[in-house]
Amino acid sequence: MAGNMKKKAARVEEKREKRPYAVAKYIRVSPYKVRTVLDLIRGKSVAEAKAILENTINGGSLPTKKVLMSAVANAEHNMGMDRQDLYVAECFADGGTMLKRMQPVSKGRGHAILKRTSHITVILDVKKAEGEV
């Protein structure tokens, strides 16, 4: 019994993400709006991505900036990486739970209003030097 649990723990540890990352869950912005912002910063350096997010007027830019800075802090504090060497390797927004509300309409009926939430994930990585493979 304990042998199987150890094997499972080893498999889980093997598949775990080794790169620094941060996740913000249940953010009250539609994932569609967040994805447009994430497309702007994907593949950029951390400094460039931060500048883009500060100058973007979109509902998803502020929470995305917070997640980016959290991932940078995780990289510096937990893994001892340097901020200048990091870039946004992956970023994505998944849909979270929806708050369900009703809009009353004629004849005693109601139309559903879905207030969407997002789970924003930002994964960083270290830039490779020109000579490395």
C-alpha positions as CSV (number, residue, x, y, z in Angstrom):
1,M,0.0,0.0,0.0
2,A,2.7,2.5,1.0
3,G,4.8,1.5,-2.0
4,N,2.0,2.6,-4.4
5,M,1.6,5.9,-2.6
6,K,5.3,6.6,-2.9
7,K,5.2,5.8,-6.6
8,K,2.3,8.1,-7.1
9,A,4.0,10.9,-5.2
10,A,7.1,10.4,-7.4
11,R,5.0,10.6,-10.6
12,V,3.2,13.7,-9.4
13,E,6.6,15.4,-8.5
14,E,8.0,14.4,-11.9
15,K,5.1,16.0,-13.8
16,R,5.1,19.2,-11.7
17,E,6.0,22.5,-13.3
18,K,9.6,23.4,-12.8
19,R,9.4,26.9,-14.1
20,P,8.3,29.8,-12.0
21,Y,4.6,30.6,-12.3
22,A,1.6,32.3,-10.7
23,V,-2.1,31.7,-10.9
24,A,-5.0,34.1,-10.0
25,K,-8.4,32.4,-9.7
26,Y,-11.9,33.7,-9.8
27,I,-11.0,37.1,-11.3
28,R,-14.2,38.9,-12.1
29,V,-13.3,39.6,-15.8
30,S,-14.4,37.6,-18.8
31,P,-11.7,35.2,-20.1
32,Y,-12.3,36.7,-23.6
33,K,-11.1,40.1,-22.4
34,V,-8.1,38.7,-20.6
35,R,-7.0,36.6,-23.5
36,T,-6.6,39.7,-25.7
37,V,-4.2,41.2,-23.1
38,L,-2.3,37.9,-22.7
39,D,-1.7,37.8,-26.5
40,L,0.2,41.1,-26.2
41,I,2.7,39.9,-23.6
42,R,3.3,36.3,-24.6
43,G,7.0,35.8,-25.4
44,K,8.1,39.3,-24.2
45,S,10.6,40.0,-21.5
46,V,9.3,40.8,-18.0
47,A,10.1,44.5,-18.2
48,E,8.5,44.9,-21.7
49,A,5.4,42.9,-20.6
50,K,5.0,45.1,-17.5
51,A,5.3,48.3,-19.6
52,I,2.7,47.0,-22.1
53,L,0.3,46.1,-19.3
54,E,0.7,49.5,-17.6
55,N,-0.2,51.3,-20.8
56,T,-3.1,49.1,-21.9
57,I,-6.6,50.3,-21.2
58,N,-8.4,47.0,-20.9
59,G,-10.3,45.4,-18.0
60,G,-8.0,42.4,-17.9
61,S,-4.7,44.4,-17.8
62,L,-4.5,45.1,-14.1
63,P,-5.2,41.6,-12.8
64,T,-2.8,40.3,-15.5
65,K,-0.1,42.7,-14.3
66,K,-0.6,41.5,-10.7
67,V,-0.2,37.9,-11.8
68,L,2.9,38.7,-13.8
69,M,4.6,40.5,-10.8
70,S,3.6,37.6,-8.5
71,A,5.3,35.1,-10.9
72,V,8.4,37.4,-11.0
73,A,8.4,37.5,-7.2
74,N,8.1,33.7,-7.0
75,A,11.0,33.3,-9.4
76,E,13.2,35.7,-7.4
77,H,12.3,34.4,-3.9
78,N,11.7,30.7,-4.4
79,M,14.2,29.9,-7.2
80,G,16.8,32.6,-6.9
81,M,16.4,33.8,-10.5
82,D,17.3,37.3,-11.8
83,R,14.5,39.5,-13.1
84,Q,16.4,40.7,-16.2
85,D,16.8,37.1,-17.5
86,L,13.1,36.2,-17.3
87,Y,10.5,36.3,-20.1
88,V,6.8,35.2,-20.4
89,A,7.1,31.7,-21.7
90,E,3.4,30.8,-21.4
91,C,0.2,32.6,-20.3
92,F,-3.4,31.6,-20.6
93,A,-6.8,32.4,-19.2
94,D,-9.3,29.6,-18.4
95,G,-12.9,30.2,-17.6
96,G,-13.9,30.0,-14.0
97,T,-17.3,29.6,-12.4
98,M,-20.1,31.8,-13.6
99,L,-22.2,34.0,-11.4
100,K,-25.8,33.4,-12.6
101,R,-28.2,36.3,-12.5
102,M,-31.6,36.9,-14.0
103,Q,-32.9,39.9,-16.1
104,P,-36.7,40.1,-15.8
105,V,-38.5,40.5,-19.2
106,S,-42.1,40.6,-20.3
107,K,-44.8,38.0,-19.5
108,G,-43.2,37.1,-16.2
109,R,-40.1,35.5,-17.8
110,G,-36.5,36.0,-17.1
111,H,-33.3,35.9,-19.2
112,A,-30.1,34.4,-17.8
113,I,-27.1,36.7,-17.4
114,L,-23.8,34.9,-16.9
115,K,-21.2,37.0,-15.1
116,R,-18.0,35.2,-16.1
117,T,-14.8,34.7,-14.1
118,S,-11.3,33.9,-15.1
119,H,-8.3,31.8,-13.9
120,I,-5.2,33.6,-15.2
121,T,-1.9,31.7,-15.3
122,V,1.5,33.2,-16.2
123,I,4.6,30.9,-16.6
124,L,8.0,32.5,-16.8
125,D,11.3,31.0,-18.1
126,V,14.9,32.1,-18.4
127,K,16.2,33.5,-21.7
128,K,18.7,31.3,-23.4
129,A,22.0,32.9,-24.6
130,E,22.6,33.1,-28.3
131,G,25.2,30.2,-28.3
132,E,23.1,27.8,-26.3
133,V,20.8,25.1,-27.7
